[in-house]
């Protein structure tokens, strides 16, 4: 193979700085493509896990049970548990999405015209959003416990106006207010309960707080073993 004058001229006039610059450009492009692929994998996995947890939360809404010391129309369920796990594993927004999806699914069989689902969504967000925000500031078991406790407290506090102004006015269409108050009086005849506000303050608020604590305790116990499955990291 002969080396002609054109080859020699091209070789002599090549800018040496262009060679590392070109290499860097190619490496940067390859790195960008790799990051995009990895981000797509993360997004797909996050959406898949969110859908799975939403389905579990929807099923748990039907696995409710009556508890002592509250009227039997108040049921205990742990459907916020998957949302709290999503908030810890994927981020607070994903916890909110789980709360939204489970209630949208439940709308197809609602008996409250969507009011119960709206209240459930509001309370669920009050629980999982602050819990996730506190945990994501520093991902420690202590912060997980603190976040879940704060979330349970806020959920209980918000349950008072939510029930008073959203849920119970719908119940009045099926059950007179006096009958509802009578149901509370029946489980606590020793208490002088004369108003819906007292019913909510003395029964619903503590009940909601305990409900949140139950979900929080279960989540703290099972989160670490399930964390690799939820986050995709072994």
DALINTA-V762844 format. One line per field, one symbol per residue. phi: phi as a letter, one per 40 degrees, with the letter a starting at -180 (. if undefined). burial: + if it has 16 or more other ideal C-beta (glycine too) atoms within 10 Angstrom, else -. A space follows every 10 residues. Layout:
phi: ???
burial: ???
This chain:
phi: .ccccccccc cccccdcccc cccccccccc cccccccccc cccccccccc cccccccccc cccbacbcgb dcccbbabcc dccccccccb hdccccccdc ccccccdcbc bbggcccccc cccccccccc cccccccacb cccccccccc cccccccccc ccccbbccdc dccbaddccc cccccccacc ccbbacdcdc ccbcccdccc dccccccccc cbccccdccc cgbc
burial: ---------- ---------- ---------- ---------- -----+--++ --++-+++-+ +--------+ +--+--++++ ++++++++++ ++-+++++++ +++-++---- -+--++++++ ++++++++++ +++++----- --++++++++ ++++++-++- -+++--++-- +--------+ +-+++----- --+--+--++ --+++-+++- ++++++--+- --+------+ ----
